[in-house]
Amino acid sequence: MSAIRHDTRTAGMYDISLVRFLADTDDPKAAAKQIAGYSYDIVGLSVYLYNREWMDTFASELRLFQKDVPVFAGGPEAVNGQSLLDSLGADFIIVGEGEETVVQTLERLPEHIGSSHILFGEAPDTKRLFSPLLEHDVECTDYQGILWEMTRGCPYRCAFCFEGRGNKSVRPFPLSRLQKELDLLVQHEVKEIFVLDPTFNMDKERTTAILDMLIEQSMPDTHFTFEIR
């Protein structure tokens, strides 16, 4: 969402809304009726293992209300490729990191409508990515906890983990960005922070720098969850 909203190629082209539903409590058919009522020009879905069936029902029901609305999807379940494309009846899905690919696609949207195809996302330079937190595309106050992304990529191939299926190169976000994001999290008194970094302790110097930053600035009652290997 941040890429579409702030990239110069698509900024101003789309009025973007983020609508959240819970797969375990919200009815997908009612959700589809609600979304159809907004008359969006295009609908994007984030598909995970836990909401795959919910999204299938949602997409099918949405077509009953808005037959011709373009639908695209991404997320971890996009690795299933053709299976997800077929079950959603989507115009296209994006496999992998989507920031660059979704901007390129929406910039030339008419070329992708009705073609039912799979696009493969590039691995962008993390220094060039917009921060959903700093750009206020995600508001800290809207959630009980925050997923804080520090790094992308993982060199390991653990059978139980999704991270190893993506790009193998480890690409950390700049410490300067993390510092600003931490300032924002502290300002809003976020109490639960899940650190998204499957290689957190791989670079000892960086790990120490981040831990020092957290000790010095975070509140004592803030709970952090890390992945340590």
C-alpha beads as a LAMMPS data file, in Angstrom:
LAMMPS data file: protein, C-alpha beads

229 atoms
228 bonds

1 atom types
1 bond types

-500.0 500.0 xlo xhi
-500.0 500.0 ylo yhi
-500.0 500.0 zlo zhi

Masses

1 110.0

Atoms # bond

1 1 1 0.000 0.000 0.000
2 1 1 2.786 2.424 0.878
3 1 1 4.500 1.794 -2.451
4 1 1 1.333 2.532 -4.440
5 1 1 0.513 5.629 -2.438
6 1 1 3.958 7.231 -2.404
7 1 1 5.801 6.027 -5.517
8 1 1 5.894 8.838 -8.096
9 1 1 4.590 6.489 -10.805
10 1 1 1.300 5.788 -9.023
11 1 1 0.958 8.553 -6.408
12 1 1 -2.365 10.262 -6.992
13 1 1 -3.635 7.642 -9.439
14 1 1 -5.546 5.706 -6.788
15 1 1 -7.472 6.661 -3.657
16 1 1 -6.458 3.735 -1.440
17 1 1 -8.418 2.285 1.473
18 1 1 -7.240 -0.428 3.870
19 1 1 -10.170 -2.568 5.015
20 1 1 -9.477 -5.226 7.646
21 1 1 -11.441 -8.403 8.328
22 1 1 -10.745 -11.293 10.713
23 1 1 -10.969 -14.764 9.213
24 1 1 -12.085 -16.319 12.499
25 1 1 -14.905 -13.870 13.282
26 1 1 -16.048 -12.053 10.121
27 1 1 -18.383 -13.604 7.564
28 1 1 -16.703 -13.563 4.114
29 1 1 -20.032 -13.188 2.323
30 1 1 -20.995 -10.168 4.413
31 1 1 -17.509 -8.752 3.888
32 1 1 -17.857 -9.140 0.121
33 1 1 -21.178 -7.315 0.165
34 1 1 -19.590 -4.507 2.193
35 1 1 -16.650 -4.145 -0.197
36 1 1 -18.944 -4.212 -3.225
37 1 1 -20.876 -1.349 -1.678
38 1 1 -17.779 0.836 -1.877
39 1 1 -17.611 0.379 -5.680
40 1 1 -13.833 0.122 -5.750
41 1 1 -12.068 0.198 -9.125
42 1 1 -9.782 -2.664 -8.075
43 1 1 -9.515 -4.946 -5.019
44 1 1 -6.258 -6.370 -3.640
45 1 1 -6.104 -9.299 -1.207
46 1 1 -3.424 -10.466 1.239
47 1 1 -3.654 -14.255 1.373
48 1 1 -2.148 -16.406 4.125
49 1 1 -2.494 -20.057 5.096
50 1 1 -4.955 -19.181 7.859
51 1 1 -7.287 -17.113 5.631
52 1 1 -7.011 -18.965 2.315
53 1 1 -10.466 -20.570 2.448
54 1 1 -11.984 -17.323 3.733
55 1 1 -10.494 -15.415 0.792
56 1 1 -11.739 -18.000 -1.708
57 1 1 -15.304 -17.542 -0.454
58 1 1 -14.910 -13.769 -0.289
59 1 1 -13.627 -13.486 -3.868
60 1 1 -16.352 -15.754 -5.230
61 1 1 -19.050 -13.783 -3.433
62 1 1 -17.574 -10.436 -4.516
63 1 1 -17.972 -11.469 -8.156
64 1 1 -21.704 -11.926 -7.549
65 1 1 -22.007 -8.277 -6.559
66 1 1 -19.345 -6.810 -8.858
67 1 1 -18.813 -9.165 -11.762
68 1 1 -16.186 -7.092 -13.547
69 1 1 -14.181 -5.649 -10.648
70 1 1 -10.463 -6.465 -11.099
71 1 1 -9.046 -8.578 -8.258
72 1 1 -5.395 -9.267 -7.511
73 1 1 -3.656 -11.002 -4.619
74 1 1 -0.318 -11.469 -2.923
75 1 1 1.040 -12.746 0.362
76 1 1 2.647 -16.026 1.461
77 1 1 -0.023 -18.210 -0.167
78 1 1 0.817 -16.717 -3.563
79 1 1 3.639 -19.271 -3.790
80 1 1 0.900 -21.757 -4.711
81 1 1 0.691 -19.904 -8.017
82 1 1 -1.908 -21.293 -10.385
83 1 1 -3.916 -22.905 -7.583
84 1 1 -4.482 -19.544 -5.883
85 1 1 -5.111 -17.786 -9.185
86 1 1 -7.840 -20.284 -10.052
87 1 1 -9.512 -20.458 -6.636
88 1 1 -9.759 -16.679 -6.339
89 1 1 -10.647 -16.091 -9.964
90 1 1 -8.100 -13.272 -9.793
91 1 1 -6.855 -11.200 -12.700
92 1 1 -3.303 -11.592 -11.452
93 1 1 -1.322 -12.612 -8.401
94 1 1 2.099 -11.440 -7.274
95 1 1 4.565 -14.028 -5.994
96 1 1 7.343 -12.687 -3.786
97 1 1 8.006 -9.118 -2.685
98 1 1 5.391 -6.931 -4.276
99 1 1 6.327 -3.271 -3.868
100 1 1 7.990 -2.763 -7.250
101 1 1 5.818 -5.202 -9.180
102 1 1 2.485 -3.855 -7.947
103 1 1 3.491 -0.297 -8.860
104 1 1 4.557 -1.370 -12.355
105 1 1 1.329 -3.330 -12.801
106 1 1 -1.083 -0.672 -11.556
107 1 1 0.685 1.922 -13.672
108 1 1 -0.440 -0.083 -16.723
109 1 1 -3.518 -1.740 -15.239
110 1 1 -5.606 -2.186 -18.435
111 1 1 -2.920 -4.527 -19.821
112 1 1 -3.434 -6.930 -16.911
113 1 1 -7.221 -7.078 -16.623
114 1 1 -8.813 -10.381 -17.593
115 1 1 -5.549 -12.105 -18.395
116 1 1 -5.300 -14.320 -15.262
117 1 1 -1.550 -14.478 -14.922
118 1 1 1.209 -14.775 -12.341
119 1 1 3.747 -12.014 -11.743
120 1 1 6.980 -12.523 -9.869
121 1 1 8.048 -9.769 -7.496
122 1 1 11.545 -8.345 -7.487
123 1 1 13.708 -8.042 -4.369
124 1 1 13.991 -4.265 -3.960
125 1 1 16.723 -2.331 -2.205
126 1 1 15.423 -1.896 1.352
127 1 1 16.883 1.620 1.458
128 1 1 14.369 2.649 -1.214
129 1 1 11.258 1.203 0.410
130 1 1 8.667 3.409 2.070
131 1 1 7.930 2.743 5.736
132 1 1 4.221 2.043 6.421
133 1 1 4.778 3.328 9.964
134 1 1 6.602 6.555 9.126
135 1 1 4.275 7.315 6.205
136 1 1 1.279 6.686 8.512
137 1 1 -0.202 4.122 6.140
138 1 1 -0.469 1.922 9.226
139 1 1 -1.421 3.640 12.465
140 1 1 0.034 2.218 15.668
141 1 1 -3.154 3.002 17.557
142 1 1 -5.215 0.699 15.308
143 1 1 -3.611 -2.473 16.662
144 1 1 -2.878 -4.147 19.989
145 1 1 0.583 -5.023 18.717
146 1 1 2.833 -4.179 15.779
147 1 1 4.850 -6.314 13.362
148 1 1 8.163 -4.458 13.038
149 1 1 10.124 -5.410 9.924
150 1 1 13.900 -5.138 10.319
151 1 1 15.263 -7.424 7.603
152 1 1 14.216 -9.302 4.481
153 1 1 15.620 -12.541 3.132
154 1 1 17.014 -15.620 4.827
155 1 1 19.932 -17.904 3.857
156 1 1 18.515 -20.923 5.704
157 1 1 16.098 -23.505 4.321
158 1 1 14.160 -24.666 7.392
159 1 1 11.333 -26.986 6.312
160 1 1 8.870 -25.498 8.813
161 1 1 9.471 -21.842 7.875
162 1 1 8.239 -19.705 4.984
163 1 1 11.191 -17.291 5.000
164 1 1 13.571 -19.704 3.277
165 1 1 11.301 -19.893 0.229
166 1 1 11.951 -16.281 -0.670
167 1 1 15.077 -14.367 -1.579
168 1 1 18.142 -15.908 0.058
169 1 1 20.137 -12.685 0.345
170 1 1 19.807 -10.946 3.729
171 1 1 18.793 -7.315 3.202
172 1 1 18.520 -5.296 6.414
173 1 1 16.621 -2.057 6.710
174 1 1 18.859 0.919 7.605
175 1 1 19.385 1.520 11.318
176 1 1 18.399 5.159 10.737
177 1 1 14.946 4.011 9.602
178 1 1 14.601 1.627 12.555
179 1 1 15.532 4.459 14.909
180 1 1 12.740 6.670 13.552
181 1 1 10.245 3.828 13.680
182 1 1 11.188 3.044 17.269
183 1 1 10.673 6.698 18.181
184 1 1 7.161 6.437 16.748
185 1 1 6.399 3.175 18.557
186 1 1 7.553 4.654 21.863
187 1 1 5.567 7.822 21.233
188 1 1 2.381 5.775 20.801
189 1 1 3.257 3.509 23.749
190 1 1 2.971 0.295 21.749
191 1 1 3.229 -2.527 24.275
192 1 1 3.562 -5.602 22.011
193 1 1 6.153 -5.631 19.213
194 1 1 6.875 -8.669 17.031
195 1 1 10.226 -8.249 15.291
196 1 1 10.203 -9.601 11.732
197 1 1 13.803 -10.672 11.246
198 1 1 14.541 -14.404 10.865
199 1 1 18.281 -13.700 11.094
200 1 1 18.236 -11.244 13.993
201 1 1 21.379 -12.554 15.704
202 1 1 23.374 -13.354 12.541
203 1 1 25.172 -9.981 12.391
204 1 1 26.494 -9.585 15.943
205 1 1 27.450 -5.931 15.577
206 1 1 24.050 -4.971 14.190
207 1 1 22.263 -7.090 16.798
208 1 1 24.130 -5.340 19.605
209 1 1 23.386 -1.906 18.129
210 1 1 19.658 -2.665 17.931
211 1 1 19.498 -4.126 21.440
212 1 1 21.316 -1.075 22.825
213 1 1 18.799 1.139 21.046
214 1 1 15.869 -0.787 22.518
215 1 1 17.312 -0.773 26.041
216 1 1 17.960 2.954 25.944
217 1 1 14.672 4.072 24.404
218 1 1 11.861 1.553 24.818
219 1 1 9.524 1.538 27.777
220 1 1 10.160 -1.102 30.466
221 1 1 6.737 -2.713 30.006
222 1 1 7.089 -3.159 26.239
223 1 1 7.260 -6.817 25.195
224 1 1 9.439 -7.717 22.208
225 1 1 9.347 -11.058 20.385
226 1 1 12.453 -12.065 18.387
227 1 1 13.448 -15.007 16.197
228 1 1 16.854 -16.298 17.329
229 1 1 18.856 -18.929 15.426

Bonds

1 1 1 2
2 1 2 3
3 1 3 4
4 1 4 5
5 1 5 6
6 1 6 7
7 1 7 8
8 1 8 9
9 1 9 10
10 1 10 11
11 1 11 12
12 1 12 13
13 1 13 14
14 1 14 15
15 1 15 16
16 1 16 17
17 1 17 18
18 1 18 19
19 1 19 20
20 1 20 21
21 1 21 22
22 1 22 23
23 1 23 24
24 1 24 25
25 1 25 26
26 1 26 27
27 1 27 28
28 1 28 29
29 1 29 30
30 1 30 31
31 1 31 32
32 1 32 33
33 1 33 34
34 1 34 35
35 1 35 36
36 1 36 37
37 1 37 38
38 1 38 39
39 1 39 40
40 1 40 41
41 1 41 42
42 1 42 43
43 1 43 44
44 1 44 45
45 1 45 46
46 1 46 47
47 1 47 48
48 1 48 49
49 1 49 50
50 1 50 51
51 1 51 52
52 1 52 53
53 1 53 54
54 1 54 55
55 1 55 56
56 1 56 57
57 1 57 58
58 1 58 59
59 1 59 60
60 1 60 61
61 1 61 62
62 1 62 63
63 1 63 64
64 1 64 65
65 1 65 66
66 1 66 67
67 1 67 68
68 1 68 69
69 1 69 70
70 1 70 71
71 1 71 72
72 1 72 73
73 1 73 74
74 1 74 75
75 1 75 76
76 1 76 77
77 1 77 78
78 1 78 79
79 1 79 80
80 1 80 81
81 1 81 82
82 1 82 83
83 1 83 84
84 1 84 85
85 1 85 86
86 1 86 87
87 1 87 88
88 1 88 89
89 1 89 90
90 1 90 91
91 1 91 92
92 1 92 93
93 1 93 94
94 1 94 95
95 1 95 96
96 1 96 97
97 1 97 98
98 1 98 99
99 1 99 100
100 1 100 101
101 1 101 102
102 1 102 103
103 1 103 104
104 1 104 105
105 1 105 106
106 1 106 107
107 1 107 108
108 1 108 109
109 1 109 110
110 1 110 111
111 1 111 112
112 1 112 113
113 1 113 114
114 1 114 115
115 1 115 116
116 1 116 117
117 1 117 118
118 1 118 119
119 1 119 120
120 1 120 121
121 1 121 122
122 1 122 123
123 1 123 124
124 1 124 125
125 1 125 126
126 1 126 127
127 1 127 128
128 1 128 129
129 1 129 130
130 1 130 131
131 1 131 132
132 1 132 133
133 1 133 134
134 1 134 135
135 1 135 136
136 1 136 137
137 1 137 138
138 1 138 139
139 1 139 140
140 1 140 141
141 1 141 142
142 1 142 143
143 1 143 144
144 1 144 145
145 1 145 146
146 1 146 147
147 1 147 148
148 1 148 149
149 1 149 150
150 1 150 151
151 1 151 152
152 1 152 153
153 1 153 154
154 1 154 155
155 1 155 156
156 1 156 157
157 1 157 158
158 1 158 159
159 1 159 160
160 1 160 161
161 1 161 162
162 1 162 163
163 1 163 164
164 1 164 165
165 1 165 166
166 1 166 167
167 1 167 168
168 1 168 169
169 1 169 170
170 1 170 171
171 1 171 172
172 1 172 173
173 1 173 174
174 1 174 175
175 1 175 176
176 1 176 177
177 1 177 178
178 1 178 179
179 1 179 180
180 1 180 181
181 1 181 182
182 1 182 183
183 1 183 184
184 1 184 185
185 1 185 186
186 1 186 187
187 1 187 188
188 1 188 189
189 1 189 190
190 1 190 191
191 1 191 192
192 1 192 193
193 1 193 194
194 1 194 195
195 1 195 196
196 1 196 197
197 1 197 198
198 1 198 199
199 1 199 200
200 1 200 201
201 1 201 202
202 1 202 203
203 1 203 204
204 1 204 205
205 1 205 206
206 1 206 207
207 1 207 208
208 1 208 209
209 1 209 210
210 1 210 211
211 1 211 212
212 1 212 213
213 1 213 214
214 1 214 215
215 1 215 216
216 1 216 217
217 1 217 218
218 1 218 219
219 1 219 220
220 1 220 221
221 1 221 222
222 1 222 223
223 1 223 224
224 1 224 225
225 1 225 226
226 1 226 227
227 1 227 228
228 1 228 229
